[in-house]
């Protein structure tokens, strides 16, 4: 799969405008990542790649039964984050 498509994590970072992958941990990027996720077919990436991406962004060690389940979980969690307006 890597030869036909970029890695999911890199695709999300680029679309969110993150300079570093570690920037994806910042709440500021949550809505940008969630917006991109809505347009990515869950079957475009393997379950392992989805799981690795979700766990990296969320800082978790979750497991999933399908790419669609993982994508939806990531989308749900990121959609619930609120950016603080100070």
PyMOL Python script that loads the backbone (N, CA, C, O; Angstrom):
from pymol import cmd

cmd.read_pdbstr("""\
ATOM      1  N   UNK A   1       0.793  -1.215   0.000  1.00  0.00           N
ATOM      2  CA  UNK A   1       0.000   0.000   0.000  1.00  0.00           C
ATOM      3  C   UNK A   1       0.836   1.281   0.000  1.00  0.00           C
ATOM      4  O   UNK A   1       0.422   2.258  -0.625  1.00  0.00           O
ATOM      5  N   UNK A   2       1.985   1.326   0.666  1.00  0.00           N
ATOM      6  CA  UNK A   2       2.738   2.577   0.715  1.00  0.00           C
ATOM      7  C   UNK A   2       3.121   3.131  -0.651  1.00  0.00           C
ATOM      8  O   UNK A   2       3.274   4.344  -0.790  1.00  0.00           O
ATOM      9  N   UNK A   3       3.282   2.275  -1.673  1.00  0.00           N
ATOM     10  CA  UNK A   3       3.692   2.776  -2.970  1.00  0.00           C
ATOM     11  C   UNK A   3       2.578   3.496  -3.711  1.00  0.00           C
ATOM     12  O   UNK A   3       2.866   4.307  -4.591  1.00  0.00           O
ATOM     13  N   UNK A   4       1.309   3.229  -3.387  1.00  0.00           N
ATOM     14  CA  UNK A   4       0.214   3.884  -4.104  1.00  0.00           C
ATOM     15  C   UNK A   4      -0.374   5.067  -3.336  1.00  0.00           C
ATOM     16  O   UNK A   4      -1.107   5.875  -3.906  1.00  0.00           O
ATOM     17  N   UNK A   5      -0.063   5.169  -2.077  1.00  0.00           N
ATOM     18  CA  UNK A   5      -0.641   6.225  -1.261  1.00  0.00           C
ATOM     19  C   UNK A   5       0.336   6.617  -0.164  1.00  0.00           C
ATOM     20  O   UNK A   5       1.086   5.783   0.344  1.00  0.00           O
ATOM     21  N   UNK A   6       0.319   7.879   0.191  1.00  0.00           N
ATOM     22  CA  UNK A   6       1.160   8.330   1.298  1.00  0.00           C
ATOM     23  C   UNK A   6       0.659   7.727   2.600  1.00  0.00           C
ATOM     24  O   UNK A   6      -0.485   7.281   2.692  1.00  0.00           O
ATOM     25  N   UNK A   7       1.511   7.719   3.587  1.00  0.00           N
ATOM     26  CA  UNK A   7       1.104   7.231   4.903  1.00  0.00           C
ATOM     27  C   UNK A   7      -0.003   8.128   5.444  1.00  0.00           C
ATOM     28  O   UNK A   7       0.006   9.340   5.233  1.00  0.00           O
ATOM     29  N   UNK A   8      -0.944   7.524   6.136  1.00  0.00           N
ATOM     30  CA  UNK A   8      -2.098   8.247   6.671  1.00  0.00           C
ATOM     31  C   UNK A   8      -1.678   9.380   7.596  1.00  0.00           C
ATOM     32  O   UNK A   8      -2.197  10.491   7.491  1.00  0.00           O
ATOM     33  N   UNK A   9      -0.764   9.116   8.480  1.00  0.00           N
ATOM     34  CA  UNK A   9      -0.328  10.145   9.431  1.00  0.00           C
ATOM     35  C   UNK A   9       0.242  11.359   8.707  1.00  0.00           C
ATOM     36  O   UNK A   9      -0.050  12.497   9.074  1.00  0.00           O
ATOM     37  N   UNK A  10       1.044  11.124   7.692  1.00  0.00           N
ATOM     38  CA  UNK A  10       1.613  12.235   6.920  1.00  0.00           C
ATOM     39  C   UNK A  10       0.531  12.980   6.147  1.00  0.00           C
ATOM     40  O   UNK A  10       0.573  14.207   6.048  1.00  0.00           O
ATOM     41  N   UNK A  11      -0.422  12.258   5.609  1.00  0.00           N
ATOM     42  CA  UNK A  11      -1.517  12.909   4.886  1.00  0.00           C
ATOM     43  C   UNK A  11      -2.308  13.828   5.814  1.00  0.00           C
ATOM     44  O   UNK A  11      -2.658  14.945   5.431  1.00  0.00           O
ATOM     45  N   UNK A  12      -2.589  13.367   7.021  1.00  0.00           N
ATOM     46  CA  UNK A  12      -3.337  14.182   7.985  1.00  0.00           C
ATOM     47  C   UNK A  12      -2.530  15.394   8.431  1.00  0.00           C
ATOM     48  O   UNK A  12      -3.067  16.495   8.550  1.00  0.00           O
ATOM     49  N   UNK A  13      -1.240  15.190   8.679  1.00  0.00           N
ATOM     50  CA  UNK A  13      -0.386  16.303   9.108  1.00  0.00           C
ATOM     51  C   UNK A  13      -0.314  17.374   8.025  1.00  0.00           C
ATOM     52  O   UNK A  13      -0.433  18.565   8.314  1.00  0.00           O
ATOM     53  N   UNK A  14      -0.120  16.953   6.790  1.00  0.00           N
ATOM     54  CA  UNK A  14      -0.039  17.913   5.687  1.00  0.00           C
ATOM     55  C   UNK A  14      -1.346  18.670   5.509  1.00  0.00           C
ATOM     56  O   UNK A  14      -1.338  19.887   5.326  1.00  0.00           O
ATOM     57  N   UNK A  15      -2.455  17.968   5.562  1.00  0.00           N
ATOM     58  CA  UNK A  15      -3.747  18.630   5.346  1.00  0.00           C
ATOM     59  C   UNK A  15      -4.094  19.585   6.484  1.00  0.00           C
ATOM     60  O   UNK A  15      -4.808  20.567   6.276  1.00  0.00           O
ATOM     61  N   UNK A  16      -3.588  19.300   7.692  1.00  0.00           N
ATOM     62  CA  UNK A  16      -3.851  20.173   8.842  1.00  0.00           C
ATOM     63  C   UNK A  16      -2.873  21.345   8.897  1.00  0.00           C
ATOM     64  O   UNK A  16      -3.073  22.285   9.667  1.00  0.00           O
ATOM     65  N   UNK A  17      -1.830  21.294   8.093  1.00  0.00           N
ATOM     66  CA  UNK A  17      -0.834  22.358   8.114  1.00  0.00           C
ATOM     67  C   UNK A  17       0.160  22.211   9.249  1.00  0.00           C
ATOM     68  O   UNK A  17       0.807  23.184   9.638  1.00  0.00           O
ATOM     69  N   UNK A  18       0.288  21.015   9.781  1.00  0.00           N
ATOM     70  CA  UNK A  18       1.227  20.777  10.877  1.00  0.00           C
ATOM     71  C   UNK A  18       2.653  20.702  10.325  1.00  0.00           C
ATOM     72  O   UNK A  18       2.899  20.046   9.312  1.00  0.00           O
ATOM     73  N   UNK A  19       3.566  21.363  10.983  1.00  0.00           N
ATOM     74  CA  UNK A  19       4.961  21.349  10.564  1.00  0.00           C
ATOM     75  C   UNK A  19       5.606  20.024  10.955  1.00  0.00           C
ATOM     76  O   UNK A  19       6.366  19.447  10.177  1.00  0.00           O
ATOM     77  N   UNK A  20       5.307  19.544  12.151  1.00  0.00           N
ATOM     78  CA  UNK A  20       5.857  18.299  12.672  1.00  0.00           C
ATOM     79  C   UNK A  20       4.720  17.345  12.996  1.00  0.00           C
ATOM     80  O   UNK A  20       3.620  17.783  13.330  1.00  0.00           O
ATOM     81  N   UNK A  21       4.975  16.041  12.900  1.00  0.00           N
ATOM     82  CA  UNK A  21       3.954  15.062  13.270  1.00  0.00           C
ATOM     83  C   UNK A  21       3.513  15.249  14.723  1.00  0.00           C
ATOM     84  O   UNK A  21       2.341  15.059  15.048  1.00  0.00           O
ATOM     85  N   UNK A  22       4.444  15.616  15.585  1.00  0.00           N
ATOM     86  CA  UNK A  22       4.104  15.809  17.002  1.00  0.00           C
ATOM     87  C   UNK A  22       3.109  16.955  17.200  1.00  0.00           C
ATOM     88  O   UNK A  22       2.448  17.020  18.237  1.00  0.00           O
ATOM     89  N   UNK A  23       2.994  17.854  16.227  1.00  0.00           N
ATOM     90  CA  UNK A  23       1.998  18.927  16.314  1.00  0.00           C
ATOM     91  C   UNK A  23       0.583  18.373  16.366  1.00  0.00           C
ATOM     92  O   UNK A  23      -0.323  19.028  16.880  1.00  0.00           O
ATOM     93  N   UNK A  24       0.387  17.165  15.834  1.00  0.00           N
ATOM     94  CA  UNK A  24      -0.955  16.580  15.798  1.00  0.00           C
ATOM     95  C   UNK A  24      -1.499  16.278  17.189  1.00  0.00           C
ATOM     96  O   UNK A  24      -2.695  16.032  17.344  1.00  0.00           O
ATOM     97  N   UNK A  25      -0.643  16.295  18.194  1.00  0.00           N
ATOM     98  CA  UNK A  25      -1.086  16.103  19.579  1.00  0.00           C
ATOM     99  C   UNK A  25      -1.768  17.358  20.126  1.00  0.00           C
ATOM    100  O   UNK A  25      -2.484  17.283  21.124  1.00  0.00           O
ATOM    101  N   UNK A  26      -1.560  18.480  19.500  1.00  0.00           N
ATOM    102  CA  UNK A  26      -2.123  19.739  19.981  1.00  0.00           C
ATOM    103  C   UNK A  26      -3.597  19.841  19.614  1.00  0.00           C
ATOM    104  O   UNK A  26      -3.994  19.519  18.494  1.00  0.00           O
ATOM    105  N   UNK A  27      -4.391  20.285  20.558  1.00  0.00           N
ATOM    106  CA  UNK A  27      -5.832  20.379  20.365  1.00  0.00           C
ATOM    107  C   UNK A  27      -6.199  21.302  19.198  1.00  0.00           C
ATOM    108  O   UNK A  27      -7.252  21.134  18.583  1.00  0.00           O
ATOM    109  N   UNK A  28      -5.350  22.256  18.898  1.00  0.00           N
ATOM    110  CA  UNK A  28      -5.598  23.186  17.800  1.00  0.00           C
ATOM    111  C   UNK A  28      -5.865  22.445  16.487  1.00  0.00           C
ATOM    112  O   UNK A  28      -6.686  22.885  15.682  1.00  0.00           O
ATOM    113  N   UNK A  29      -5.192  21.351  16.275  1.00  0.00           N
ATOM    114  CA  UNK A  29      -5.299  20.620  15.011  1.00  0.00           C
ATOM    115  C   UNK A  29      -6.468  19.641  14.955  1.00  0.00           C
ATOM    116  O   UNK A  29      -6.749  19.084  13.894  1.00  0.00           O
ATOM    117  N   UNK A  30      -7.150  19.423  16.073  1.00  0.00           N
ATOM    118  CA  UNK A  30      -8.186  18.391  16.119  1.00  0.00           C
ATOM    119  C   UNK A  30      -9.290  18.602  15.084  1.00  0.00           C
ATOM    120  O   UNK A  30      -9.686  17.653  14.407  1.00  0.00           O
ATOM    121  N   UNK A  31      -9.788  19.821  14.952  1.00  0.00           N
ATOM    122  CA  UNK A  31     -10.874  20.050  13.991  1.00  0.00           C
ATOM    123  C   UNK A  31     -10.383  19.948  12.547  1.00  0.00           C
ATOM    124  O   UNK A  31     -11.142  19.562  11.658  1.00  0.00           O
ATOM    125  N   UNK A  32      -9.126  20.289  12.315  1.00  0.00           N
ATOM    126  CA  UNK A  32      -8.554  20.182  10.971  1.00  0.00           C
ATOM    127  C   UNK A  32      -8.371  18.717  10.571  1.00  0.00           C
ATOM    128  O   UNK A  32      -8.637  18.340   9.430  1.00  0.00           O
ATOM    129  N   UNK A  33      -7.919  17.909  11.506  1.00  0.00           N
ATOM    130  CA  UNK A  33      -7.765  16.477  11.253  1.00  0.00           C
ATOM    131  C   UNK A  33      -9.136  15.844  11.045  1.00  0.00           C
ATOM    132  O   UNK A  33      -9.327  15.055  10.120  1.00  0.00           O
ATOM    133  N   UNK A  34     -10.092  16.192  11.909  1.00  0.00           N
ATOM    134  CA  UNK A  34     -11.447  15.634  11.791  1.00  0.00           C
ATOM    135  C   UNK A  34     -12.068  15.979  10.440  1.00  0.00           C
ATOM    136  O   UNK A  34     -12.734  15.144   9.827  1.00  0.00           O
ATOM    137  N   UNK A  35     -11.853  17.184   9.988  1.00  0.00           N
ATOM    138  CA  UNK A  35     -12.397  17.601   8.688  1.00  0.00           C
ATOM    139  C   UNK A  35     -11.835  16.730   7.567  1.00  0.00           C
ATOM    140  O   UNK A  35     -12.574  16.306   6.679  1.00  0.00           O
ATOM    141  N   UNK A  36     -10.532  16.462   7.605  1.00  0.00           N
ATOM    142  CA  UNK A  36      -9.894  15.631   6.577  1.00  0.00           C
ATOM    143  C   UNK A  36     -10.387  14.192   6.657  1.00  0.00           C
ATOM    144  O   UNK A  36     -10.607  13.552   5.628  1.00  0.00           O
ATOM    145  N   UNK A  37     -10.562  13.677   7.881  1.00  0.00           N
ATOM    146  CA  UNK A  37     -11.006  12.298   8.063  1.00  0.00           C
ATOM    147  C   UNK A  37     -12.345  12.021   7.395  1.00  0.00           C
ATOM    148  O   UNK A  37     -12.590  10.905   6.937  1.00  0.00           O
ATOM    149  N   UNK A  38     -13.204  13.015   7.336  1.00  0.00           N
ATOM    150  CA  UNK A  38     -14.524  12.840   6.732  1.00  0.00           C
ATOM    151  C   UNK A  38     -14.432  12.454   5.258  1.00  0.00           C
ATOM    152  O   UNK A  38     -15.367  11.877   4.704  1.00  0.00           O
ATOM    153  N   UNK A  39     -13.307  12.773   4.626  1.00  0.00           N
ATOM    154  CA  UNK A  39     -13.149  12.530   3.191  1.00  0.00           C
ATOM    155  C   UNK A  39     -12.219  11.363   2.863  1.00  0.00           C
ATOM    156  O   UNK A  39     -11.934  11.104   1.693  1.00  0.00           O
ATOM    157  N   UNK A  40     -11.751  10.668   3.880  1.00  0.00           N
ATOM    158  CA  UNK A  40     -10.863   9.535   3.648  1.00  0.00           C
ATOM    159  C   UNK A  40     -11.653   8.241   3.807  1.00  0.00           C
ATOM    160  O   UNK A  40     -12.280   8.002   4.839  1.00  0.00           O
ATOM    161  N   UNK A  41     -11.613   7.424   2.783  1.00  0.00           N
ATOM    162  CA  UNK A  41     -12.262   6.111   2.827  1.00  0.00           C
ATOM    163  C   UNK A  41     -11.505   5.232   3.817  1.00  0.00           C
ATOM    164  O   UNK A  41     -10.284   5.102   3.724  1.00  0.00           O
ATOM    165  N   UNK A  42     -12.211   4.636   4.750  1.00  0.00           N
ATOM    166  CA  UNK A  42     -11.571   3.797   5.766  1.00  0.00           C
ATOM    167  C   UNK A  42     -10.785   2.656   5.130  1.00  0.00           C
ATOM    168  O   UNK A  42      -9.756   2.240   5.663  1.00  0.00           O
ATOM    169  N   UNK A  43     -11.252   2.156   4.013  1.00  0.00           N
ATOM    170  CA  UNK A  43     -10.586   1.025   3.369  1.00  0.00           C
ATOM    171  C   UNK A  43      -9.377   1.427   2.529  1.00  0.00           C
ATOM    172  O   UNK A  43      -8.728   0.574   1.923  1.00  0.00           O
ATOM    173  N   UNK A  44      -9.076   2.707   2.491  1.00  0.00           N
ATOM    174  CA  UNK A  44      -7.909   3.168   1.746  1.00  0.00           C
ATOM    175  C   UNK A  44      -6.606   2.838   2.475  1.00  0.00           C
ATOM    176  O   UNK A  44      -5.531   2.856   1.874  1.00  0.00           O
ATOM    177  N   UNK A  45      -6.706   2.535   3.776  1.00  0.00           N
ATOM    178  CA  UNK A  45      -5.537   2.203   4.580  1.00  0.00           C
ATOM    179  C   UNK A  45      -5.820   0.941   5.376  1.00  0.00           C
ATOM    180  O   UNK A  45      -6.973   0.600   5.636  1.00  0.00           O
ATOM    181  N   UNK A  46      -4.765   0.262   5.755  1.00  0.00           N
ATOM    182  CA  UNK A  46      -4.905  -0.979   6.530  1.00  0.00           C
ATOM    183  C   UNK A  46      -5.364  -0.685   7.958  1.00  0.00           C
ATOM    184  O   UNK A  46      -5.251   0.441   8.442  1.00  0.00           O
ATOM    185  N   UNK A  47      -5.875  -1.701   8.610  1.00  0.00           N
ATOM    186  CA  UNK A  47      -6.271  -1.566  10.013  1.00  0.00           C
ATOM    187  C   UNK A  47      -5.065  -1.165  10.857  1.00  0.00           C
ATOM    188  O   UNK A  47      -5.183  -0.327  11.751  1.00  0.00           O
ATOM    189  N   UNK A  48      -3.908  -1.761  10.578  1.00  0.00           N
ATOM    190  CA  UNK A  48      -2.707  -1.407  11.346  1.00  0.00           C
ATOM    191  C   UNK A  48      -2.370   0.068  11.191  1.00  0.00           C
ATOM    192  O   UNK A  48      -2.049   0.735  12.174  1.00  0.00           O
ATOM    193  N   UNK A  49      -2.440   0.583   9.972  1.00  0.00           N
ATOM    194  CA  UNK A  49      -2.103   1.995   9.772  1.00  0.00           C
ATOM    195  C   UNK A  49      -3.114   2.902  10.464  1.00  0.00           C
ATOM    196  O   UNK A  49      -2.731   3.902  11.071  1.00  0.00           O
ATOM    197  N   UNK A  50      -4.391   2.569  10.383  1.00  0.00           N
ATOM    198  CA  UNK A  50      -5.416   3.350  11.090  1.00  0.00           C
ATOM    199  C   UNK A  50      -5.176   3.321  12.594  1.00  0.00           C
ATOM    200  O   UNK A  50      -5.228   4.352  13.264  1.00  0.00           O
ATOM    201  N   UNK A  51      -4.911   2.120  13.118  1.00  0.00           N
ATOM    202  CA  UNK A  51      -4.698   1.973  14.563  1.00  0.00           C
ATOM    203  C   UNK A  51      -3.467   2.736  15.021  1.00  0.00           C
ATOM    204  O   UNK A  51      -3.513   3.443  16.027  1.00  0.00           O
ATOM    205  N   UNK A  52      -2.367   2.597  14.292  1.00  0.00           N
ATOM    206  CA  UNK A  52      -1.144   3.329  14.643  1.00  0.00           C
ATOM    207  C   UNK A  52      -1.375   4.834  14.607  1.00  0.00           C
ATOM    208  O   UNK A  52      -0.899   5.559  15.481  1.00  0.00           O
ATOM    209  N   UNK A  53      -2.098   5.301  13.609  1.00  0.00           N
ATOM    210  CA  UNK A  53      -2.378   6.735  13.479  1.00  0.00           C
ATOM    211  C   UNK A  53      -3.245   7.235  14.623  1.00  0.00           C
ATOM    212  O   UNK A  53      -2.932   8.251  15.244  1.00  0.00           O
ATOM    213  N   UNK A  54      -4.329   6.527  14.904  1.00  0.00           N
ATOM    214  CA  UNK A  54      -5.230   6.934  15.988  1.00  0.00           C
ATOM    215  C   UNK A  54      -4.502   6.950  17.333  1.00  0.00           C
ATOM    216  O   UNK A  54      -4.624   7.902  18.104  1.00  0.00           O
ATOM    217  N   UNK A  55      -3.753   5.898  17.600  1.00  0.00           N
ATOM    218  CA  UNK A  55      -3.044   5.826  18.877  1.00  0.00           C
ATOM    219  C   UNK A  55      -1.967   6.892  18.990  1.00  0.00           C
ATOM    220  O   UNK A  55      -1.727   7.409  20.081  1.00  0.00           O
ATOM    221  N   UNK A  56      -1.317   7.228  17.892  1.00  0.00           N
ATOM    222  CA  UNK A  56      -0.313   8.291  17.917  1.00  0.00           C
ATOM    223  C   UNK A  56      -0.967   9.641  18.203  1.00  0.00           C
ATOM    224  O   UNK A  56      -0.521  10.377  19.082  1.00  0.00           O
ATOM    225  N   UNK A  57      -2.012   9.961  17.468  1.00  0.00           N
ATOM    226  CA  UNK A  57      -2.658  11.263  17.630  1.00  0.00           C
ATOM    227  C   UNK A  57      -3.306  11.403  18.999  1.00  0.00           C
ATOM    228  O   UNK A  57      -3.205  12.455  19.631  1.00  0.00           O
ATOM    229  N   UNK A  58      -3.970  10.353  19.460  1.00  0.00           N
ATOM    230  CA  UNK A  58      -4.709  10.424  20.720  1.00  0.00           C
ATOM    231  C   UNK A  58      -3.861  10.059  21.936  1.00  0.00           C
ATOM    232  O   UNK A  58      -4.279  10.294  23.070  1.00  0.00           O
ATOM    233  N   UNK A  59      -2.694   9.498  21.718  1.00  0.00           N
ATOM    234  CA  UNK A  59      -1.847   9.090  22.838  1.00  0.00           C
ATOM    235  C   UNK A  59      -2.433   7.912  23.603  1.00  0.00           C
ATOM    236  O   UNK A  59      -2.338   7.841  24.828  1.00  0.00           O
ATOM    237  N   UNK A  60      -3.037   6.994  22.868  1.00  0.00           N
ATOM    238  CA  UNK A  60      -3.692   5.836  23.479  1.00  0.00           C
ATOM    239  C   UNK A  60      -3.045   4.540  22.994  1.00  0.00           C
ATOM    240  O   UNK A  60      -2.098   4.552  22.207  1.00  0.00           O
ATOM    241  N   UNK A  61      -3.578   3.435  23.479  1.00  0.00           N
ATOM    242  CA  UNK A  61      -3.134   2.097  23.060  1.00  0.00           C
ATOM    243  C   UNK A  61      -4.354   1.251  22.751  1.00  0.00           C
ATOM    244  O   UNK A  61      -4.433   0.092  23.159  1.00  0.00           O
ATOM    245  N   UNK A  62      -5.300   1.824  22.034  1.00  0.00           N
ATOM    246  CA  UNK A  62      -6.545   1.133  21.726  1.00  0.00           C
ATOM    247  C   UNK A  62      -6.362   0.143  20.586  1.00  0.00           C
ATOM    248  O   UNK A  62      -5.417   0.238  19.802  1.00  0.00           O
ATOM    249  N   UNK A  63      -7.290  -0.814  20.509  1.00  0.00           N
ATOM    250  CA  UNK A  63      -7.312  -1.737  19.379  1.00  0.00           C
ATOM    251  C   UNK A  63      -8.700  -1.685  18.756  1.00  0.00           C
ATOM    252  O   UNK A  63      -9.678  -1.344  19.421  1.00  0.00           O
ATOM    253  N   UNK A  64      -8.774  -2.020  17.500  1.00  0.00           N
ATOM    254  CA  UNK A  64     -10.013  -1.904  16.743  1.00  0.00           C
ATOM    255  C   UNK A  64     -10.208  -3.152  15.891  1.00  0.00           C
ATOM    256  O   UNK A  64      -9.255  -3.875  15.603  1.00  0.00           O
ATOM    257  N   UNK A  65     -11.436  -3.393  15.496  1.00  0.00           N
ATOM    258  CA  UNK A  65     -11.734  -4.591  14.713  1.00  0.00           C
ATOM    259  C   UNK A  65     -11.764  -4.330  13.214  1.00  0.00           C
ATOM    260  O   UNK A  65     -11.744  -5.269  12.419  1.00  0.00           O
ATOM    261  N   UNK A  66     -11.811  -3.057  12.823  1.00  0.00           N
ATOM    262  CA  UNK A  66     -11.851  -2.734  11.397  1.00  0.00           C
ATOM    263  C   UNK A  66     -11.339  -1.313  11.175  1.00  0.00           C
ATOM    264  O   UNK A  66     -11.352  -0.493  12.093  1.00  0.00           O
ATOM    265  N   UNK A  67     -10.894  -1.027   9.964  1.00  0.00           N
ATOM    266  CA  UNK A  67     -10.493   0.345   9.659  1.00  0.00           C
ATOM    267  C   UNK A  67     -11.644   1.338   9.865  1.00  0.00           C
ATOM    268  O   UNK A  67     -11.423   2.451  10.343  1.00  0.00           O
ATOM    269  N   UNK A  68     -12.858   0.942   9.508  1.00  0.00           N
ATOM    270  CA  UNK A  68     -14.011   1.830   9.658  1.00  0.00           C
ATOM    271  C   UNK A  68     -14.272   2.163  11.128  1.00  0.00           C
ATOM    272  O   UNK A  68     -14.593   3.305  11.460  1.00  0.00           O
ATOM    273  N   UNK A  69     -14.137   1.176  12.000  1.00  0.00           N
ATOM    274  CA  UNK A  69     -14.347   1.414  13.426  1.00  0.00           C
ATOM    275  C   UNK A  69     -13.291   2.380  13.967  1.00  0.00           C
ATOM    276  O   UNK A  69     -13.603   3.288  14.738  1.00  0.00           O
ATOM    277  N   UNK A  70     -12.062   2.174  13.561  1.00  0.00           N
ATOM    278  CA  UNK A  70     -10.970   3.038  14.020  1.00  0.00           C
ATOM    279  C   UNK A  70     -11.165   4.460  13.509  1.00  0.00           C
ATOM    280  O   UNK A  70     -11.032   5.417  14.272  1.00  0.00           O
ATOM    281  N   UNK A  71     -11.477   4.605  12.232  1.00  0.00           N
ATOM    282  CA  UNK A  71     -11.705   5.926  11.637  1.00  0.00           C
ATOM    283  C   UNK A  71     -12.814   6.661  12.374  1.00  0.00           C
ATOM    284  O   UNK A  71     -12.680   7.843  12.690  1.00  0.00           O
ATOM    285  N   UNK A  72     -13.912   5.958  12.649  1.00  0.00           N
ATOM    286  CA  UNK A  72     -15.042   6.581  13.335  1.00  0.00           C
ATOM    287  C   UNK A  72     -14.683   6.984  14.758  1.00  0.00           C
ATOM    288  O   UNK A  72     -15.081   8.052  15.223  1.00  0.00           O
ATOM    289  N   UNK A  73     -13.936   6.135  15.447  1.00  0.00           N
ATOM    290  CA  UNK A  73     -13.492   6.470  16.812  1.00  0.00           C
ATOM    291  C   UNK A  73     -12.635   7.736  16.805  1.00  0.00           C
ATOM    292  O   UNK A  73     -12.851   8.649  17.601  1.00  0.00           O
ATOM    293  N   UNK A  74     -11.670   7.775  15.903  1.00  0.00           N
ATOM    294  CA  UNK A  74     -10.797   8.943  15.808  1.00  0.00           C
ATOM    295  C   UNK A  74     -11.599  10.193  15.477  1.00  0.00           C
ATOM    296  O   UNK A  74     -11.379  11.253  16.063  1.00  0.00           O
ATOM    297  N   UNK A  75     -12.517  10.067  14.548  1.00  0.00           N
ATOM    298  CA  UNK A  75     -13.368  11.196  14.171  1.00  0.00           C
ATOM    299  C   UNK A  75     -14.223  11.659  15.352  1.00  0.00           C
ATOM    300  O   UNK A  75     -14.348  12.860  15.591  1.00  0.00           O
ATOM    301  N   UNK A  76     -14.807  10.721  16.084  1.00  0.00           N
ATOM    302  CA  UNK A  76     -15.641  11.070  17.247  1.00  0.00           C
ATOM    303  C   UNK A  76     -14.844  11.792  18.321  1.00  0.00           C
ATOM    304  O   UNK A  76     -15.283  12.818  18.842  1.00  0.00           O
ATOM    305  N   UNK A  77     -13.687  11.265  18.650  1.00  0.00           N
ATOM    306  CA  UNK A  77     -12.869  11.878  19.709  1.00  0.00           C
ATOM    307  C   UNK A  77     -12.410  13.273  19.293  1.00  0.00           C
ATOM    308  O   UNK A  77     -12.533  14.226  20.063  1.00  0.00           O
ATOM    309  N   UNK A  78     -11.887  13.390  18.087  1.00  0.00           N
ATOM    310  CA  UNK A  78     -11.383  14.692  17.635  1.00  0.00           C
ATOM    311  C   UNK A  78     -12.503  15.719  17.495  1.00  0.00           C
ATOM    312  O   UNK A  78     -12.286  16.904  17.745  1.00  0.00           O
ATOM    313  N   UNK A  79     -13.679  15.288  17.105  1.00  0.00           N
ATOM    314  CA  UNK A  79     -14.811  16.202  16.941  1.00  0.00           C
ATOM    315  C   UNK A  79     -15.295  16.752  18.275  1.00  0.00           C
ATOM    316  O   UNK A  79     -15.937  17.801  18.322  1.00  0.00           O
ATOM    317  N   UNK A  80     -14.988  16.045  19.356  1.00  0.00           N
ATOM    318  CA  UNK A  80     -15.427  16.479  20.683  1.00  0.00           C
ATOM    319  C   UNK A  80     -14.451  17.425  21.367  1.00  0.00           C
ATOM    320  O   UNK A  80     -14.792  18.032  22.382  1.00  0.00           O
ATOM    321  N   UNK A  81     -13.240  17.561  20.827  1.00  0.00           N
ATOM    322  CA  UNK A  81     -12.270  18.492  21.395  1.00  0.00           C
ATOM    323  C   UNK A  81     -12.716  19.912  21.079  1.00  0.00           C
ATOM    324  O   UNK A  81     -13.223  20.181  19.990  1.00  0.00           O
ATOM    325  N   UNK A  82     -12.530  20.803  22.014  1.00  0.00           N
ATOM    326  CA  UNK A  82     -12.851  22.206  21.821  1.00  0.00           C
ATOM    327  C   UNK A  82     -11.569  23.022  21.969  1.00  0.00           C
ATOM    328  O   UNK A  82     -10.780  22.801  22.888  1.00  0.00           O
ATOM    329  N   UNK A  83     -11.382  23.936  21.083  1.00  0.00           N
ATOM    330  CA  UNK A  83     -10.228  24.842  21.178  1.00  0.00           C
ATOM    331  C   UNK A  83     -10.568  25.944  22.175  1.00  0.00           C
ATOM    332  O   UNK A  83     -11.608  26.594  22.066  1.00  0.00           O
ATOM    333  N   UNK A  84      -9.689  26.145  23.138  1.00  0.00           N
ATOM    334  CA  UNK A  84      -9.883  27.182  24.135  1.00  0.00           C
ATOM    335  C   UNK A  84      -9.739  28.554  23.504  1.00  0.00           C
ATOM    336  O   UNK A  84      -8.804  28.798  22.741  1.00  0.00           O
ATOM    337  N   UNK A  85     -10.658  29.446  23.817  1.00  0.00           N
ATOM    338  CA  UNK A  85     -10.612  30.813  23.283  1.00  0.00           C
ATOM    339  C   UNK A  85     -10.292  31.780  24.422  1.00  0.00           C
ATOM    340  O   UNK A  85     -11.187  32.335  25.059  1.00  0.00           O
ATOM    341  N   UNK A  86      -9.011  31.965  24.659  1.00  0.00           N
ATOM    342  CA  UNK A  86      -8.578  32.869  25.742  1.00  0.00           C
ATOM    343  C   UNK A  86      -8.278  34.233  25.210  1.00  0.00           C
ATOM    344  O   UNK A  86      -7.902  35.124  25.971  1.00  0.00           O
TER     345      UNK A  86
END
""", "prot")
cmd.dss("prot")
cmd.show_as("cartoon", "prot")
cmd.util.cbc("prot")
cmd.orient("prot")
